[in-house]
Amino acid sequence: MSIQRSGTNKRLSKLVVHRGLAYLAGQVADDLNGSLESQTRETLAKIDALLTEAGTDKTRILSAQIWLADMAEAAKMNAVWESWMPEGHAPARATVGAPLASSRHLVEIKVVAAVD
């Protein structure tokens, strides 16, 4: 079985596809001046693009891991997530509070999706 990698550098690949699954590395916003909501929207748009590259979409996400710099802000992130995720397609998901790579990063999201 082949392994497809995209956005690869010495540290990571942004996308790995193998045996019908697309694994995305943790995605963060590029614009770190925005609010949690704007960073979440940008991060989800990056996820959409990577899923499209893999030949799948958000309705095929099996699991999601979300890290928030401040769990007190979870409701704001959830509102953006819920408007993005189509009804009836919610994946298994975990959300935790954690220090992120930069104090300006407010959210990081990693997903695994089915590819058929």
NORDA-V445330 format. One record per residue. RES is the residue in one small letter. PHI is phi in degrees with one decimal (none if undefined). PSI is psi in whole degrees, -180 to 180 (* if undefined). Layout:
# NORDA-V445330
res:RES phi:PHI psi:PSI
res:RES phi:PHI psi:PSI
This chain:
# NORDA-V445330
res:m phi:none psi:137
res:s phi:-82.9 psi:157
res:i phi:-120.7 psi:124
res:q phi:-100.8 psi:128
res:r phi:-122.1 psi:144
res:s phi:-141.4 psi:147
res:g phi:65.0 psi:40
res:t phi:-89.6 psi:136
res:n phi:-133.4 psi:-167
res:k phi:-65.9 psi:-24
res:r phi:-95.3 psi:-39
res:l phi:-161.4 psi:168
res:s phi:-113.4 psi:137
res:k phi:-68.5 psi:-28
res:l phi:-145.5 psi:133
res:v phi:-131.1 psi:128
res:v phi:-116.6 psi:128
res:h phi:-156.0 psi:133
res:r phi:49.8 psi:45
res:g phi:78.7 psi:14
res:l phi:-126.9 psi:141
res:a phi:-108.5 psi:121
res:y phi:-105.8 psi:121
res:l phi:-103.4 psi:137
res:a phi:-66.6 psi:163
res:g phi:-56.9 psi:130
res:q phi:-107.4 psi:140
res:v phi:-132.8 psi:162
res:a phi:-71.8 psi:151
res:d phi:-86.0 psi:-35
res:d phi:-86.1 psi:101
res:l phi:-91.1 psi:7
res:n phi:-90.2 psi:-10
res:g phi:-84.1 psi:171
res:s phi:-72.2 psi:172
res:l phi:-57.4 psi:-42
res:e phi:-61.7 psi:-46
res:s phi:-68.5 psi:-38
res:q phi:-65.2 psi:-38
res:t phi:-65.6 psi:-45
res:r phi:-59.6 psi:-45
res:e phi:-64.6 psi:-42
res:t phi:-62.9 psi:-43
res:l phi:-66.1 psi:-34
res:a phi:-65.4 psi:-38
res:k phi:-65.8 psi:-39
res:i phi:-63.7 psi:-45
res:d phi:-54.2 psi:-46
res:a phi:-64.4 psi:-43
res:l phi:-67.1 psi:-39
res:l phi:-64.1 psi:-41
res:t phi:-61.1 psi:-44
res:e phi:-58.1 psi:-36
res:a phi:-79.9 psi:-9
res:g phi:86.2 psi:29
res:t phi:-140.7 psi:-170
res:d phi:-154.1 psi:180
res:k phi:-64.8 psi:-20
res:t phi:-72.7 psi:-10
res:r phi:-106.7 psi:7
res:i phi:-67.7 psi:129
res:l phi:-93.6 psi:-40
res:s phi:-147.0 psi:152
res:a phi:-139.3 psi:140
res:q phi:-120.5 psi:129
res:i phi:-124.9 psi:131
res:w phi:-113.5 psi:131
res:l phi:-117.6 psi:139
res:a phi:-66.8 psi:-29
res:d phi:-141.7 psi:107
res:m phi:-62.7 psi:-20
res:a phi:-65.1 psi:-17
res:e phi:-96.9 psi:7
res:a phi:-56.5 psi:-38
res:a phi:-61.1 psi:-36
res:k phi:-65.8 psi:-45
res:m phi:-64.1 psi:-43
res:n phi:-59.9 psi:-37
res:a phi:-62.6 psi:-42
res:v phi:-68.3 psi:-46
res:w phi:-56.6 psi:-48
res:e phi:-65.9 psi:-31
res:s phi:-76.1 psi:-23
res:w phi:-86.5 psi:-38
res:m phi:-82.9 psi:123
res:p phi:-63.5 psi:142
res:e phi:-51.7 psi:134
res:g phi:84.8 psi:3
res:h phi:-120.4 psi:17
res:a phi:-63.3 psi:132
res:p phi:-84.4 psi:172
res:a phi:-63.3 psi:135
res:r phi:-146.3 psi:145
res:a phi:-130.4 psi:141
res:t phi:-129.2 psi:128
res:v phi:-134.4 psi:157
res:g phi:-90.7 psi:136
res:a phi:-161.2 psi:151
res:p phi:-67.3 psi:134
res:l phi:-100.6 psi:179
res:a phi:-57.3 psi:-32
res:s phi:-135.7 psi:149
res:s phi:-66.1 psi:-14
res:r phi:-89.6 psi:-16
res:h phi:-74.7 psi:131
res:l phi:-108.9 psi:-21
res:v phi:-152.5 psi:145
res:e phi:-136.7 psi:137
res:i phi:-133.0 psi:134
res:k phi:-126.3 psi:135
res:v phi:-133.9 psi:159
res:v phi:-125.1 psi:132
res:a phi:-131.9 psi:152
res:a phi:-76.7 psi:142
res:v phi:-125.5 psi:124
res:d phi:-126.7 psi:*
